[in-house]
């Protein structure tokens, strides 16, 4: 298991080794004064042992952690929260108001995921336990949260999900914990991939969120991605994400209007998207990008979006 990587005097990234692959899903550990210990992202239930090992590897007893902050409630970001709280008696979960109810009662969330993943649910995501309501702190845009000795501003950043926030640390020159609003980019590569799963993809809202990030003062000096790690080239990174987000959307839209079936649309997007990645990455890295955000789920997100956005496609595939 990789050792925690110290990024700053008070900050570590923990590699959760999702599906035994390095550098796909990360959690950030903040060590503040006076016992203020926080995690930003907790990963899925399937990676809980790796998360706890990473916390201990940073010299922290998991039971001492006081805050769990998630950017949104998708299984790969928040799935372990309920089980973690059973082992962290002092901790509370911080989550946007649009997602809080689903952490308290995840039945609808899990039913939707089960339809998608079927018998692969447990292998991929593990347990997703309810979070006691009294241990949930509901966040709204503009809230300030003290976490690990840092004052983090809550930025509502929809587009990837309707319950998505990013956490902005203005005092450090603009550190931004991005969740998925800044896409997927693995360490050692420039390629930025848009994760576009259903059901909430909205290209207009996502572009608005990117506009908001680029208007921050100061502009983020470091993007801390859940998938995966720190990057210090925010303008270039976000421009590439915005461009690919739109290009992929146009590819799916054109394929749908051309009468392609769902498997054909998936194949079309993969044929268009993979060559640029292969210019930089070997096969192992290509597969790790797939683990972080695969073509099937990304296509399904665009399909759902275009069924709503284009009246001519409302009945597509039915």
Secondary structure, DSSP 8 states (H G I E B T S, - for coil): ----EEEETTEEEEE--GGG-TTSSEEEEEE-GGG-EEEE----GGGHHHHHHHHHHTT--GGG--EEE-S--SHHHHTTHHHHHHH-TT-EEEEEHHHHHHHHSTHHHHHHHHHHHGGGHHHHH-------GGGEEEE-TT-EEEETTEEEEEEE--SS-TT-EEEEEGGGTSEEEEETTT-B--TT----B----TTT--HHHHHHHHHHHHTSSS--SEEEETTTEEES-HHHHHHHHHHHHHHHHHHHHHHHHTT--HHHHHHHHHHHHHHHHHTT--HHHHHHHHHHS-HHHHHHHHHHHHHHH-GGGTTTT-
